[in-house]
Amino acid sequence: MAHFWSAQRVVVTGGAGFLGSVIVRKLHERGAGEVMVPRSREYDLRSLEAIRRLLRETRPSLIIHAAARVGGIGANREHPAEFFYDNLIMGVQLLHEAYQHGVEKFVAIGTVCAYPKFAPVPFREEDLWNGYPEETNAPYGLAKKMLLVQSQAYRAQYGYNSIFLLPVNLYGPGDNFDPASSHVIPALIRKCIEAQEQGADEIVAWGDGSPTREFLYVDDAAEGILLAAEHYNSSEPVNLGSAYEISIRELVDLIVRLTGFQGWVRWDTTQPNGQPRRKLDTRRAAEYFGFRATTSFEEGLRRTIDWYRSVRQAARIDAARVSQ
């Protein structure tokens, strides 16, 4: 699809972030005509005037809306109002203004958190409205799901070409390892590596380990998004996943093995488990635009662990230089 991308002026919101930076890299590899990454200090997407100024100045033909305020269970519990407002206002205003400014296509990135807490497994796109999301991340999940409603409404009334994708939990190099806001994989990797460095004989994991999750390597997610941008032109939601389900207890055991941590794992059952199961039906993505994940889970974890170790080593070297 080199010809498709060479003619595009693409704005990637969140393009400096975890997922967005990989999307930007892959756009350059595909020969995109121009790729623009608005930074929040210059264009606060919660501001209508900032959005209008962004569209006037960049004149995109395609927008990939990957910007989001995200975090793990703890961050969602502490900031439910901000997670709802920031994600809702960014998405609703940006999609509306994209339509108003004649942007040819809008790619909205949703979240697996939009699914009902007790949706039948594997999650099928048809089940999105059959119940309320898991309580700890419902404000975030529902705010993102409004982009689906808007996409379908604008296509029905205006014929506007916007699409809505539902990636499952992402992981990989460049992930957020801040313990205050990280998701489960980076949180566990950090705990194991810090325990090794400090000589600790125990790490603490939240819940009882019984929930299951599906994870998608960030490069695979970016590939799925770009394939959809190239080939998909409908407002029906589409899951992006790996089709591989693992329990949190099995995940902890795997990360312990891959990091080489030799201590004990203590399960803190006073903390929430989150949604009981998460696994997507990924047939629609394969059928509509030929997407299938290609990175095995263990290989993706190895790359993530290696990347995080290299970042910590680089930080120690920099600190040593400063202290000299």
Secondary structure by P-SEA (a helix, b strand, c coil): caaaaaacbbbbcccccaaaaaaaaaaaaacccbbbbbbccccccccaaaaaaaaaacccccccccccccccaaaaaacaaaaaaaaaaaaaaaaaaaaaacccbbbbbbcccccccccccccccccccccccccccaaaaaaaaaaaaaaaaaaaccccbbbbbbbcccccccccccccccccaaaaaaaaaaaaaacccccccccccccccccccaaaaaaaaaaaaacccccccccccccccccaaaaaaaaaaaacccbbbbbcccccccccbbbbbaaaaaaaccccccccaaaaaaaaaaaaaaaaaaaaaaaaaaac
